[in-house]
Structure formats: structure tokens, C-alpha cells
Amino acid sequence: MRKTHPGLLGRFTRFGRAMTVAAAIVMAMPTGALACTQIYMGKGVTDTGDTYVGRS
């Protein structure tokens, strides 16, 4: 059976923890939302039978 070097395993564990913390920090950073909202109402929805499309 092959033995692993204890120092090498410790380095991989520290690297994995550091990557996990870095990923959590990046995911927690706020970002701006640059999206618009589109609304569509077809003929069957309005009383007059008009179709409306709106963006904001």
C-alpha cells in the first residue's frame, strides 16, 4: 500500500479551504442588475381586444 506524504495532504487541505473561502467571497459580492421588464397582454386579456407590449 502506498503511503502519502503528510505535508502534501495538509497543503491540499489548506488550498481547498482557501478556494472555498475565495469562492464564497466572490459569490457574496453585490452586482448591479441591468435587466428590463417586458409585459405582453394579448387580445383575450383586454376588454377591447387590443394587444399591449410594454418595457421598462
N, C-alpha and C positions, 0 to 999 in steps of 0.2 A: 504494500500500500504506500502511496506517495504522500510525503509529509509537506505541508505548506509552511512557508516562512511566516512566523507570527507578525513580523513588522510589515510585510506586504499586505496581509489581511487588514491590519489596522489602517494602512493608507487608503485602501479601497473603501473601508467603512467611513473614514473621515471625508473622502471625496464624495461618496454617495450622500452623506448628510449635508455637505456644503452645496451640492447640486440641488437637493431638495429645498433647502432654505432659499437659495437663489431663485428657483422657480416660483416659490411661494411669494417672494417679494415682487417679482415681475408681474405675477397674476394679480396682486393686490393693488398695483398702481392704477390710479384713475385715468381713464381715457375720455376724450371728447366724443360725443355722439354726433355724427354727421349724416343723419338719416332724415328722410322726408316721409310724410304720411300721405297715402293715396286712398281716396274713398270713391267707390263706384256704386251708384244706385241705378238699377235697371228699370225698364218700363213697368214691370209688375210691382215695383215697390212704391212708386209715386202715384198720387191720385190722378194727376193729369196725363200720365203716360210718358212724361219726359224722362230723358236719361241724363244723369248728372255725374260728372267726374271732377273731383276736387283734389288739390295738392296743397300741402303746407310745408 
